[in-house]
Amino acid sequence: MSNSQEPKKQYELPSDLIEEFLSVHGFVVKEIAYFYGHTKFVNEGTKQYVKVPTKKLLTKMQIEKCLIDAGLSFADLDAYIEHLKAVKLFDSIMEESLNRSSKKD
């Protein structure tokens, strides 16, 4: 038996996903600052703002900072991701069903 541990899997998500998640929770883009490397989202109702790094993938630390600034949690994000997976599965089932019924004609 080996005492060596497997390296931790890097937790990364696309910044687009985080931006969509924030939008669903009432945040809107107020500023895109490429020079500073972030897009600023603001929730007018709660007066909170989040600076999402303008990178293709965000690390767990970057995601965590965005969630904390937004007053949201990883549980909220996980629920959103599961919802997206369910919608995608439903869409594929519907498409498959429609393809089958069109072949019957």
Secondary structure, DSSP 8 states (H G I E B T S, - for coil): -----------EEEHHHHHHHHHHTT-EEEEEETTTTEEEEEETTTTEEEEEESSSEEEHHHHHHHHHHHT--HHHHHHHHHHHHHHHHHHHHHHHHHHHHHHH-
